[in-house]
């Protein structure tokens, strides 16, 4: 949709359409959520948002770097590279990114079949294993971009492999946050975790534009690989075993 709007309405027209659609969503959300907000009995204090469970804090830190590693190359650098260096039109770029997201979703949905319903005590080990695979994939793709900059097909294949391995990592993360969350504060624990997710994406988007502008796509992928290995370091701090049912307090 974004690529089509950009090709037909240009940048300003596409932005106006997106603003209108988001405004409709905002207004509808404010109206539809008003009733549920009024039914809220107890509102948590701001400090309650932050978890006092080390496992959740470490997992949230790993999530920050994981999603930052994706957006460093995906959000700004890749589409600009495909347009400026490979000569793709907006529709082709938008279609490719849409297919990447669809592929990512399919892999994420089938992750339990790939990881064979791993028990909780093995999840940390699997997370480190798949994280290492993601880091290697990222750095190999960076080598392709550096040494074969005009091989768009190879670059896209590498990034689709990244998407598949990334989806598995993300699914294991999601499994762990549900397991680590306290029963009576699950929404706060999961909310803190996804707050770290959003922060990682924000940093990734900012770095994507800045790094690509000065150093190119290959450097974006190298920094992405560094973020992946930062994810591994933080994930290594996760407990070897964690009770699936956490009691409050």
N, C-alpha and C positions, 0 to 999 in steps of 0.2 A: 504494500500500500504506500509506504513512504517513498520508495523508488518511483512508483507510478505517478504520485503527486508531484514529485520533484521534476519528473520529465515533462509533465503536462502543464503544471501551474507555476513552475519555477520555485525558487527557494521561499520567497515571501508568501506566495500563494499557499504552498504546502504548510508553512508555519501557521498561517491564519486558519486553515482547516483544522489543524491539530489543536490550536488554542480553542476553537469552537467546540470540538469534540470533548476536550478535557473539561471545559467549562460546564458542558451538559452533565458530564460524569460527576463533577464536584457538586453541582446543584442537586442532582438526584441523590447523591450520597448524604448530603446535609438533610434532605427531607426524609429519606427512608431510615436514616440512623437516629433521627431525633427521638423516636419512641424508645429505642433501646437505651439511649443515653439517659433518659429520664428514669429508667428502671434501675439504674446503677445504685446500689446501696452503699458501697464502700469504695472510695477512690484511693488508690495507693499513693503514698508520698513519692516524690521524685527519686529519693535515694533507694526506694524499694525496687526501682527498675534494674539497678545493678545487682548482679548475682553475687552471693557470698560462697558459692560452690566453685572451688578451683577447677573442677572438670569442665563446667560450663564456661568459665572464663577462658580456659585454654582452648576449648573448642571454638568459642567465638573469635578468639585471636586467629586461629587457623582459618576460620571462615573469612575473616577480613582479608587475609593474604590470598586465599584461594580465588575469591571473586575479583579482587584487584588484579590478579594475574590474567584473568580472562579479558577484562575491559581495557587493560593497557594496550592490547593490540586490536581488539574487536570493534570498539565503539567509534573511534576516530581514525586510527592509523590504517586499518585494513580498507575501508571504503575509499578513503582518499588515495591510498596506494593504487587500488584497482582502477580508479578513474584517471589519476595523473600519470602513472607509470605504465599500466597495462592497457589503457585506452578503453576501458569498459564504459558502457552508457549506464545511466542511473537505474533503468529498469533491470538490467542484468545484475548490477550490484545488489539491488534490493531483493531480487529473486534468490540470489546466492545466499545472502544473509538469512532470508526467511527459511530456505531449505536447511541451513545450518541449525537454526533454532528448532525446526521440526525434528531434525535428526537427533539433536540433543535431547528433546523431550521423549522421543521414542526409546532411546538408550536408557534414560533415567527411569522410565516406566518399567523397563524390563531388567533393571539392575538386580532385583532379587533372584532372577533366573541365572544371571551371570555370576553373581557372588554366592549362589547356592544357599540362600537363607542363613547367612553366617550368624553364629551365636554371639552374644554380646562380648564375651571374654576374648573373642578372636577379632573383633571389629577394629581395634587399635592397630593390630598387626596388618590387617588388610588395608587399612587407611594409609599406613606408611608405604606399603607395597605399591598401591595404585598411585599414591602421590609421587613416588620415585619414577614410575612409568610416565606420569604427566610431565615431570620436569625434563626427562630425557626427550620426550616427544617435542616439547617446546624448543629446546636447544637445537635439536636436529632440524626443525623447521626454520629456525633462525639461520642455520648454515646454508639451507637451500636458498633462502632469500638473499643471503650475502653472495654466495658463489654462483647461483643461477637466477639472477633477479628477473629475467624475462620468462621464466617457466611458471606461468600463472597456474597451470593445471597441477603441477607438483606442489605448489604452495597451498592451493585449495585442498588437495588431498591431505596434506600434513595438518591443516587446520581442522579438517573434518575428523581426523584421528584424534587431535587434541580435544575436539568437542565430545567424542565418545568417551575418552578416558576421563575428561573433566566431569561428565555427567555421572559416572560411577563414583568418583570422589564426592561429588555433591550429595548423592543419594546416601552414601555411608555417613556423611556428616548429619544429614537429616534424621537418619535412624538413631544416631548417637544422642542428638539433642532431645529427642522424645524419651530416650532411655534415661538420660541424666536429669531431666526436669523433675522438680518436686510436684507431687500430686496436687497439692493445694495452691501452688503458685506456678503452674505450668505455663499459663499465658504470659506471665512476667519473664520467666526464664527463656521461653521461646522468643518472646518479643525482644529481649536483650540480644539474643543470638542473631536475629534478623536485623537488628539495628547495626550490629557489627558488619553484617552482610552488606547493608546499604552504604555504610562508611567505606568499606573496601571498594565498592563500585564507584563511589564518588572520587576517591583518590585515583583509581584506575583510569577513569575518564579524563581527569585533569592531566595525568601523566601521559596518556595516550596522545593528546593533542600536542603537548609541550615537547615530548621526546621525538615524535615523528617530525615535527617542524624543524628541529635542529639536527637530528641524527638518523632518521629513517626507520623503516619497518623492522629491519633486522635488529636494531638496538631495542625497539619496543619488545620484541620477542625475547631478547636476552634479559631485559629487566623483568619480563613476565616469568622467565625461568627462575630468576632470583626470588621472585615472590613465591613461586611454587616451593622452592627449597626452604624459604622462611616458613611456609605452611608445614613442611615436614618437621622442621625444628620444633615448632610449637606443638604439633601433634605428638611428638615424642614425649612430651610432658604429660600427656593424658594418662590416667590410671590404667594399669593393666586389667583390672577388673572393676566393675561398678555395678552396684545393685540396680536392676531394672526398675524397681519401685522405690522411689525416694520418699522418705517421710519428711514432713514439714519441719522447719526449724533447723 
